[in-house]
Amino acid sequence: MLTPDQIQHIIDYEIIVDAYDEYEMSSGWYETMNDRLNFPFEATAALTKKGGGTEAKRVTIVELHSDSDDFMGDDFQLSMEVGGYVVPVKHSQLSDIDADEETMEMFEIWDFWVKRR
């Protein structure tokens, strides 16, 4: 687990360095996520059921779904494989993520970024 100072350093000097507006910051996040997330990995996704409610389902996350313009808000999308289909899922819908250390660190850094905005 990274310290807040380590996370802030990574954000400032690796992810959004030289970014002058939100589009450049979003692009920095996209490039970093694209480079550092390692697929596939398992997670539990909170899926909306037909007719209402949610259900927790174990899924395989297979790729980054968002593009370089999708990191301006408080969430981004990944692609999950479920029931023979590949569909988008928001990062915020995932829990109990079972991924390698580099991937988990990127999620930790993103969550820190979102909370401080």
SULQUICOR-V976296 format. One record per pair of residues at least 4 apart in sequence whose ideal C-beta (glycine too) atoms are under 6 Angstrom apart, sorted by sequence separation. I is the first residue (numbers start at 1). J is the second residue. If there is no record, write none. Layout:
[[I;J] [I;J]]
This chain:
[[2;6] [9;13] [10;14] [11;15] [13;17] [20;24] [30;34] [32;36] [33;37] [49;53] [66;70] [89;93] [99;103] [2;7] [19;24] [71;76] [81;86] [99;104] [19;25] [48;54] [49;55] [70;76] [79;86] [46;54] [47;55] [16;25] [19;28] [79;88] [80;89] [46;56] [47;57] [66;76] [66;77] [77;88] [78;89] [16;28] [44;56] [45;57] [65;77] [15;28] [65;78] [77;90] [44;58] [45;59] [65;79] [75;90] [76;91] [63;79] [75;91] [15;32] [61;78] [62;79] [75;92] [42;60] [43;61] [61;80] [62;81] [40;60] [41;61] [59;80] [60;81] [40;62] [39;62] [59;82] [65;88] [39;63] [34;64] [33;64] [30;68] [74;114] [27;68] [30;71] [29;71] [26;69] [45;89] [26;71] [26;72] [46;93] [45;93] [45;94] [22;72] [43;94] [44;95] [44;96] [43;97] [42;98] [41;99] [38;100] [38;103] [36;102] [37;103] [37;106] [36;106] [10;109] [7;109] [11;113] [7;112]]
